[in-house]
């Protein structure tokens, strides 16, 4: 069976995976972009945004690994956009324009039904209204022998961790504090859930930790 993975998930030193007050102007929350400086400078992420060059080395190695063998994605509603509640219309198709970076079937957790959206590059957004396990079943069926990756946000990762469904998780601890935002580990006992650190590496931009069960 394919693995359920969390990769290249950035955290502040005080445990926040996103800043507060996410909106159209602040898709990562206020202060959130500082968490991802390690990733934005890498060759992998620069190429994703149509830019040339980029850093190599350890940060790039983890960035590149985060996209390997991914056959489907799961995202929370907040990762897809700033709209809350019922969909007012079908004009919003995500933060990323006509060619999102996922390039695979992508399943959006939501309480509000919506027709699937097929975009360029192989990305199709499917909207799942019957819970995290249903989304995982659909994603695994779409992924085949490849893995399913949770792209965020914080609450979505927390739900899958709490359910004991995440097989391994790569966290990148950025050398910043946010003070407030969305706390990844609040109320979670990773040790009791069976997770342990199996790999670690440090760069000037981040401390990389891989946890597995």
Secondary structure by P-SEA (a helix, b strand, c coil): ccccccccccccccccccccccccccccccccccccccccccaaaaaaaccccccccaaaaaaaaaaccccbbbbcccccccccccccccccccccccccccccbbbbbcccccccccccccbbbbbbcccaaaaaaaaaaaaccbbbbbcccaaaaaaaaaaccccbbbbbbcccccccccccccccccccccccccbbbbcccbbbbbbcc
